[in-house]
Amino acid sequence: MHKKVFLSDDVIVLDINDAIANGAQRMVFVHPNDPTLLIKVHKHQDPAVFKRSLDGWFRKKKSLHYSYKEYVEYARVMLSHTNMSIALPISHMYGFVHTSLGVGCVTEHVVQENGITGNTVRHKCETMQFTLSDLGLLNEAVTQIFSLGVRVSDANPGNFVFGYRRASALGFRPVYGCFLVDGFGDSYPITVRSWCRWTNSLGLNDCFKRMSKKIELKWDGRARRFTLP
């Protein structure tokens, strides 16, 4: 019999009431031992539901597929990221941990100066705090995404976060910016975005056009940037 091996013998205890984000497929927690990190955990489903429900089975497969594509895209971008003058516009990922809620995906925590989770584009727009400076940072992230050919499946305004990233741990000076912390990776059934840079650019244009309608910004497909209405 093969022995199961984890990165650590310690199980990180998480409480669902402490989740800082609760999506359709995953919950997000601040790492209890390192506030500069986050842990993304797939939502627990009753195994019996998967056995008797085709819909439940598809939900589980979709959730796992989404995380797999996210890691694949992160690895692809990092291994092809040769121009270090271009800051990575997506959050860094650090592997897996064993938690009381299942296996968790560890990623960096984009924070404000006080260490609290950074505000999203959606939050700033909804609370009338979105400034011209924020617009510039968002467009800078968009430019980097196009430049690096990042494949994005969900350009949701809630997935773009303003703040400082854990850059110091990687040897870089922490810089304030806007970063895509979720929704990257070609997770569509037909992976058109992975065919070539041209098809991915078409997909990015479509994603950002749909995103602009959710936050009442204008999307200029030719200039590849958002503008204020």
ABEGO torsion letter per residue (X at the ends): XBBBBBABABBBBBBAAABABBBAABBBBBBAABAABBBBBBBBBBAAAAAABAAAAAAAAAAAAAAAAAAAAAAAAAAABABAABBBABBBBAEBBBBAAEBBBBBBBBBBAAGBBBBBAAAAAAAGABBAAAAAAAAAAAAAAAAAGBBBABBBAAABBBEBBAAAAAGBBBBBBBBBABGBEBABABBAAAABAAAAAAAAAAAAAAAAAAAGBBBBAAAGBBBBX
